Amino acid sequence: MNCFPPGATVQVENVVAPIRLDNVKVGDRILTANADGSTAFADVLMFFDAEGADSNISVEYLRIGMDDGKYLEMTGKHKVYAGAECCSQASLRAAETVQEGETLYVVQPGLMARLKSS
């Protein structure tokens, strides 16, 4: 679960408030984006980097600020949808490649945010 900082939150199906990722379990259903840009809950099947993770290893997180004052924080290699069009294979890329001014698509109903100008 090192793609996101321990305090990052997700929306879990049938849970009122978002919960921390480090409390999510295999079998939980979390809010995700579909290829067409719609949202749905999907099963958590596994954690790729949780098994055998060394808690002493330092992880660097990239913080992407948006024009609404919110931000996303993840590793630079984590995949995000960004660019002129949402949710195609072409728009799925590493967070570290997103440029200021591009549209970044996030799973939050009704929100399409632009990266914040520095």
N, C-alpha and C positions, 0 to 999 in steps of 0.2 A: 504494500500500500504506500510505497514511497513516492508515487507519482504526485501525490498531494500532501501538504503538511498535515500533521495529526489533527489539527483543529478544524480542518475543512469539513463542510457539512453537505449532506445530500437529503433529498426528500424521499422517504421510505413510504411505500403504500400503506394506507391505514394508520399512519402515525401523523398526528397533527402538526408538530413542529419538526423542522429539519434536525437530523442527528449527525453527530460526528462520524466521519468515515472509520475511525478506529473502533467504533461500536457496531459497524455493519457486519452481518454474518452471511455466510453462504446460505442461500435460500431466501434472503430478504429480496424484495422487489423495489428497485430504485428508479426514480424518474430519469428518463434518457431521451435522446433525440432520434427519430427515425430518419431514414434516407430522404424522405420527402419534406423534412423540416417539422413534422408534427411531433408531439411528445407522447410518451407511453411509459408504463412501468415495465421493467424487464428484470428477470431473475439474475441475482448475483450467483455465478457458477463457480468462481474460484478467485483467488488473489494471486496474480502472477509473481509478485515479488515479496510476498509476506513470508513464504516458507523459507526458513533458513536465513532470513534477513539479519544482518549484524546491526544491532541497535547502536553500536559505537561508530558506524560509518556516517560521516557528515553528508547531507544531501543539500544541493543548492536548488532553490526554487526561483522560478521566473515569475515576476509579478506584472500582470498586464492591467493597466488602469483604463477605465472606460469613461466616456464623457458624462455619465450620470454619477460619477464619484465612486462607483463600485469597482472591484477589481477581481481578477482571477489569479490564483497562485498555484503553480504546478511546475513539474520539471520541464525543461526546454524541449525534451523529446516527446512529451505527451502530445497526442493528436487532438487537434481542434478543427472546427469548421470555420474557415475565414475566406474572405474575398468577395467578389461581385455577386456570387450565387451560392445559396446554402445547400449543403448536404449532398453534394455529389462526391465521387471519388477524387475529382480534381480539386475540390475545396477542402479536403481532409489532409492536413499536414501538421508538421511539428510546430508547437507553440513558438519556438525560438525563431521561426521564419516569418511570423506575422509582423507587418510593418505598420508604423503609425499612420492613421487615417483609414486603414482597411476596416471593413465591417467584420466583426467577430460574432459568431452566432452562439448564443448561450441558451441553455434550457431554462427558460423563465418565460411563461406565457406572455406574449405581446411585446417582448423586448428584443430589439436588434440594436446592439450598442456599437459605437465607433470607438476606436482607441483614442485615448485622451491625448491632446497635444501637450507637449512639454514646454 
